[in-house]
Amino acid sequence: MNNDRTELMIVILFIVVGLVAWSLHLMQEAVEHQEFSLMLAGTLVAAAAAAMMTVYFLMSHYVGYLNQMPCT
């Protein structure tokens, strides 16, 4: 079970790194072309990456808590 959690964390980490890289690319293009919409898009992508990590950590702690509860 712990191995599955580690593999899932690695996959999510790669997705988040990809989202952050895409966000930085969008923001760089926004600065070069003076486009507010690209800056907004980059900010939203970065927020999505942060939210994805937050939800993963919250759910992993919750599932760990549920696994410690005795079944009655």
N, C-alpha and C positions, 0 to 999 in steps of 0.2 A: 504494500500500500504506500509506503514512504517513497519507493522508487517511482511509482506512478506520479506522485506529487512533485517529485524532483523533475521528471521529464516535462510535466505540464508547466512548471515554473520556467524551465529553459525555453520552451516554445513561446510562452507569454513574454518572456524577456526579449526574445528576438523580435517579436511583433512590436513591442514598445520601442525598442531601439530603432526599428524601421519607421515607426510613426514619428519619433523625434527627429530623425534624419530628414524625413519628408517635410516636417514642420519647419526646420531650419532652412531647407531649400526654398520653401515657399516664402519665408520671411526675407531671405536674401534677394529673391526675385522681386519682392515688393519694394525693397529699398532701391534696387537698380532701376525699376520702372516707375517709381513713385505711385504705386497702386495700393490703395487702402484695402481693397477687397482681398488681395493676396495676403496682406498682413493679418487681416481678420481670419482668413482661412487657416493660416499657419498657427494662429493662437488657438483656434478651435481644435485643430489636430493635436496640438500639445496638451490641451485640456482633456481630450479624449484619451491620450496615453496615460496621463496622470490618473484619470478616473478608472481606467482599466486596472492599473496597479492597486489602487485603493480598494476596488471591489474584490480583487483577487485576495488581498491580505485580510480583508474583513471576512470573506467567506471561508478562507482556510482556518482562521481562528475559530469561527463558528462551528465548522465541521469538526475540528479538533475537540472543541467543548462537547459536542454531541457524542463523539466517540468515547469520551470519558464517563458519560452518564451511564449508570447501570440500567439494563433492560428489565422492565418489570411487567 
